[in-house]
Amino acid sequence: MFDRITSNPAILGGKPIIRGSRISVELILEWIASGATRDDILRKHTHLTAADVEQALAYAASAVRNEVLVTAEVGD
């Protein structure tokens, strides 16, 4: 399903990256959170494709889809 995403403990500590690069899914998310568009990313990193960026976003969505947030209230 995520053929453009890979993970290797010897590269960036095993973070998921775009295959054939050292650009992590996390970094792509940071760029987008900072206001970059897909086109901005592709202009700056010409070795990436639109499919790379889209798959990084889909991978991230999949990773948090079943995440459970637990909160605790501290009494006075």
PyMOL commands that set and color helices and strands:
alter all, ss='L'
color gray80, all
select helices_A, chain A and resi 12-14+25-33+38-44+50-65
alter helices_A, ss='H'
color red, helices_A
select strands_A, chain A and resi 5-6+17-18
alter strands_A, ss='S'
color yellow, strands_A
deselect
rebuild
show_as cartoon
